[in-house]
Amino acid sequence: MTWWTGSAAAACNALGAGRTNQRVSQPEPMNGMSCPELVEVITDYLEGTLPEPDRLRLERHLDQCPLCVAYLDQMREVVAALGTLREDSLSPETRAALLEAFRGWRGGA
C-alpha cells in the first residue's frame, strides 16, 4: 500500500480524509485504474467520449472506491449547476480570464 498526495489526489482527499487534514491511503490501482487517473479522465467520461476499455476500467474502479464515487457525484452536480450558465452571460473580462486560466491546462502547463 502506498500513500499519495498531490494535485490529482486532491479530489479524493477533498472528499474524504482531506477535510480532517489526514491523507487517504491509496492502494495500487483498483482494476487497472488509480484514483489520480480517474480524476484525469472524468470529464471525458461525463461527456461520453472516454474509449470503451477505459470507461470499463473506470466503472470497475468506481465499484470499489467510494471516494471516487463521491467525486463523480460532485462533478455531476457542478455540470448540472453550470450547465445553465450561458457564454453571453459572462463579461468579456471574465470570459478572457477563464480562457486564459484553462489554456494549456490539459497539456500540464
Stockholm file with secondary structure:
# STOCKHOLM 1.0

chainA/1-109         MTWWTGSAAAACNALGAGRTNQRVSQPEPMNGMSCPELVEVITDYLEGTLPEPDRLRLERHLDQCPLCVAYLDQMREVVAALGTLREDSLSPETRAALLEAFRGWRGGA
#=GR chainA/1-109 SS CEECCSTTTHHHHHHTGGGGTCCCEECSCBTTBCHHHHHHHHHHHHHTCSCHHHHHHHHHHHTTCHHHHHHHHHHHHHHHHHTTCCGGGSCHHHHHHHHHHHTTTTTTC
#=GC SS_cons         CEECCSTTTHHHHHHTGGGGTCCCEECSCBTTBCHHHHHHHHHHHHHTCSCHHHHHHHHHHHTTCHHHHHHHHHHHHHHHHHTTCCGGGSCHHHHHHHHHHHTTTTTTC
//
